[in-house]
Amino acid sequence: MALSTISGFDDEDDDDNDDDWAPQDQGPDSRRPSLALTPRGGPPRINIGVTRWTQEPGAGDMDKDALAFLEKLVTTPSPSGYEQPAQKLMRERMALFSDSVRTDVHGNVIAALNAAAPLRVMLAGHVDEIGLMVNHITNEGYIYVTQIGGVDPVVAVAQRVVIHNSKGPVPGVIGRKAIHLTDKEDQGKPMKLHELWIDIGAKNKKDAAKLVSMGDPITFDVGLTHLRNQLVTARAFDDRMGAFVVAETLRKLKGKALKVAVYGVSTVQEEIGLRGARTSAFGIDPQAGVAIDVGHATDTPGVEKTRAGDFACNKGPIVCRGANINPVLYQMIVDAAKKARIPVQIEGAPGGTGTDANAIQLNRAGVATGLVSVPCRYMHSPCEVISLKDLDQASDLLAALLARMPPEADFTP
Ligand SMILES: [Zn+2]
């Protein structure tokens, strides 16, 4: 979800972290388990001692192969404008369940099922994530940054990060002066984004510039960890999770007798202005489209339900209604949920949403648009939390919608 949100709040979404890099120099400590040395896709990664987890990861009913793909997708770096490592995964995955897959000049990946049918329905999940970008290197070799999308500087401090350079990934940390060295009145004060610096251990500017270039994107270095009750945490569920739902919907539709054409799109650059949905929707020219994104779960301390609505993890996908949503399509989504016995939570959005649904609706002469969201806690932070159950039900819902959509559907309100 981009920073301008349906509720009119500033949403602080910051999902980045990445553990895509292999150690370049393992040195004498290389046998110690560490973030850098733990293979991706393995158990929760720890870099101290012998922590034992007291619970088994709960995948619930989710397809095991799909879950492995989700983990791979969500730990692959994909800041807006730099999505192609994740798009490569999306191409490979969607090719398994569609008739064709192509990448457009903007970088959107578009998979099609039953493309010849006259009624075209587009699904859009944005594959990009927020992040940081190298902006300046000081003479001492410290790196100052600018932001890609709506990063909350408060959650960025003291994080491990990865700088993605064309020569390879570079690990670093976002430093902060020790509390002991900070004036009492400044202790606990949040830092602004332009005050953050990254320490990669460089000797000086020249040393840093060997590995880091202006414009390199940066992500937080965190993986996916299972919590209790099918909840999982990672960075960038916003919205790699949506791209995942698109791929899962195709998987669930494959082999079914479809009466409409389904275009599954892994869109780019949503976090910086809903850009990929705009170009891909123009190219596909669909009569209807559904965006899949995260929605704010409000079941945590400090969130006022009176302002932000009442949405909880593990209670099913959120279906949006309001000006951004075509009423005929909305009713079809709700009916499909009822028929397939999928629980849904309804949200109202009085204006354009901060999602791909807004760009899709305003394409050409207008497109009938829907929005299905998965409740997410701590949006735009390195510890976004969603439920695998809600996630699975989101693609169940879309597959149910598309499988029963009549070819003569008229979305005129
Ligand atoms: Zn977002």
Residues whose N, C-alpha, C, O or C-beta is under 5 A from the ligand:
A	BS01	ZN	M1 A2 D13 D238
